[in-house]
Amino acid sequence: MMVHFYQPDSFLRTRQKTNPFFDPIVRVCEENGIEYRIFLPHCPIDIGYRKSLVSCTAWISVIGNLIWKVARIIGFRDPCSVYFAYAKVLRMLTVKRHTADIVISCGGALGYVLSRLYPDSRVVDLQHGVIFSRHSGYFDKTCRLTKLLRYMPNREFWVYGQGYADCFFKHPDNVKDLEGRVKVIGDVVRAGEKVEVDSCSGRDGERDVVVFSLQLTADLSREEMSASVAKMEEFFADFFNRFGDTYVCYVKHHPRFNNVYDLSSFYARFPQVNETKKPWTELYDRMALHVTFNSTVTFDCASHGIPTFLVDLPSAKIIMRDFYKSDYNYPLFDKTVAEILEMPTKEVREIILKWYHDFYTPFSEANCLALLRGDKI
């Protein structure tokens, strides 16, 4: 059995210069005598995989760019036709090289080309971020599977948990197209980790920290940034009116904040709120509540049993919270801040952890091996 892994160079994120999304699957291959190869756009000198198993795909991108230019010149606008022509040319040039039982990609490596480059193989899209029913990489605005993916019956989708798998079936017509193609691999990034959430050092009475995840990045328009800050001010005005100085309050920025917005007037109005640059792992033990418009930190906090209050921003075009209800069924979505904070800590933790594990199932080597072999689970 042969497995081919495709990834962008940027996914070599571990200290050993390997891909954390692929590593647990690679280990299963090695421990069970399954052959594999790693394909990268470029082959860095400093890499954690055996160099004899690594191949460079830079030339494939060169051919792809050439085909796209020719397609534009002759007026080809149908992306399906262009992708398939691209794959056909590559297939003719490298018939033997691109032969495998299963192909696994993440991060958009060679995108839609792989399904036609390997027409007789199972081609897997491995989840590497969050998925929701209107994610443009998979679905259109009606939650329907994209036209391109409908033409790729050998493509499979391996996700972290059943909650994400359910997002593929929000449109009824997707059921037939995706039968047997959406599978749960488990949380590959946390594979092997043991998170002792119930042994957090902070006792119930010491959970006195509230952190607001502010999602200000260059992606947002100035209008959405201003509306976000105004809504955050409204939140803290209500919060301090209700709770006074009971809680220590922080604002924590998105990693790509890069000072895109001046918050000096906000801090002048709310001097009891400070920015924190502490890593989340140092905040979890004392956190009573996480607050945000829409952030994947909601899942990170949930892995530690910490609840999130999702602030509604009606004018949002990007940082919408809606799919936490429609897609993710977040159990505290309709509760107020007061209702959440007044719930017993143990009860909240149990509710949140149950929800979290529906989306991030612990990784199982036996399950991974069964998926690789194509066994029915």
Buried (B, 14 or more C-beta within 10 A) or exposed (E): BBBBBBBBBEBBEEEEEBBBBBBBBBBBBEEEEBEBBBBBBEBEEEBBBEEEEBBEBEEBEEEBEEBBEEBEEEEBEEBBEBBBBBBBBBBEEEEEEBEBBBBBBBBEBBBBBBBBBBBEBBBBBBBBEBBBBBBEEBBEEEBBBBEBBBBBEBBBBBBBBEBBBBBBBBBEEBEEBBEEBBBBBBBBBBBEEEEEBEEBEBEEEEBEBBBBBBBBBEEBEEEBBEBBBEBBBEBBEEBBEEBEEEBBBBBBBBEEBEEBBEBEEBEEEBEEBEEBEEEBEEBBBBBBBBBBBBBEBBBBBBBBBBBBBBBEBEEBEBBBBBBBEBBBEBBBBEBEBEEBBEBEBEEBBEBBBEBBBBBBBBBBBEBBBBBBEEEEE
